[in-house]
Amino acid sequence: MVVSKQATQKFDGKRFNLKELNELEVRKQYQIKITNRFAALENSSVGKDINRGRENMKDSIKTTAKGGLGMHELKEHTPWFCEECLVFFKSNKAG
């Protein structure tokens, strides 16, 4: 039986604060901003390059979310194995 390990996704720790979309006014403002950005993209003369169009859409979504929603702050977790545990482990292993 062959088991393959899936490639882990790279995570840079930055996420948009999507909980802001639960507020009706914030959601409406975000919808208006994103609609305006897409309308501007539609009217631009980028040509028919699909990859460039996709990149423009991706950048528009990120820029609008960053400005309207902000970034989600990740909690810093305390390590479960501290220096005190290491000292205790070393002293019991030697004896």
SVG drawing of the C-alpha trace seen along z (x, -y; Angstrom):
<svg xmlns="http://www.w3.org/2000/svg" viewBox="-27 -52 50 54">
<polyline fill="none" stroke="black" stroke-width="0.4" points="0.0,0.0 1.4,-3.4 0.6,-6.4 1.4,-9.8 1.9,-12.8 0.0,-15.8 2.0,-19.0 1.4,-21.4 0.1,-24.7 2.3,-27.7 0.6,-30.0 1.9,-33.4 -0.4,-34.2 -2.4,-36.9 -6.1,-36.6 -8.9,-39.1 -11.2,-39.8 -14.3,-38.2 -16.3,-38.6 -16.8,-42.2 -19.1,-41.0 -21.6,-40.0 -22.4,-43.7 -25.0,-44.8 -23.5,-48.3 -19.9,-46.9 -21.2,-44.2 -23.1,-46.8 -20.1,-49.1 -17.9,-46.1 -20.4,-45.1 -20.4,-48.6 -16.6,-48.8 -16.1,-45.5 -18.8,-46.1 -17.2,-49.4 -13.8,-47.8 -15.1,-45.1 -16.9,-47.6 -13.7,-49.5 -11.9,-46.3 -14.6,-45.5 -14.2,-48.9 -10.4,-48.8 -8.6,-48.0 -6.4,-45.2 -7.2,-43.0 -8.2,-39.4 -5.4,-38.0 -7.2,-35.6 -4.3,-35.3 -3.9,-39.1 -7.6,-39.4 -7.6,-36.8 -4.7,-38.6 -6.5,-41.9 -9.6,-40.4 -7.5,-38.8 -5.7,-42.0 -9.1,-43.9 -10.6,-41.5 -7.5,-41.6 -7.2,-45.4 -10.9,-45.9 -10.9,-43.4 -7.8,-44.9 -9.2,-48.4 -12.8,-47.5 -12.4,-44.6 -8.9,-44.8 -6.7,-42.0 -7.5,-39.3 -5.0,-39.2 -3.9,-35.7 -3.5,-34.7 -0.1,-33.8 -0.2,-30.4 2.0,-29.6 4.2,-26.5 3.1,-23.4 6.7,-22.3 8.5,-25.1 12.0,-25.5 11.0,-24.3 9.8,-21.0 13.1,-20.6 15.1,-21.0 12.8,-18.5 13.1,-16.0 16.9,-16.3 17.3,-15.9 15.1,-12.8 16.8,-11.2 20.2,-11.5 19.2,-10.0"/>
</svg>
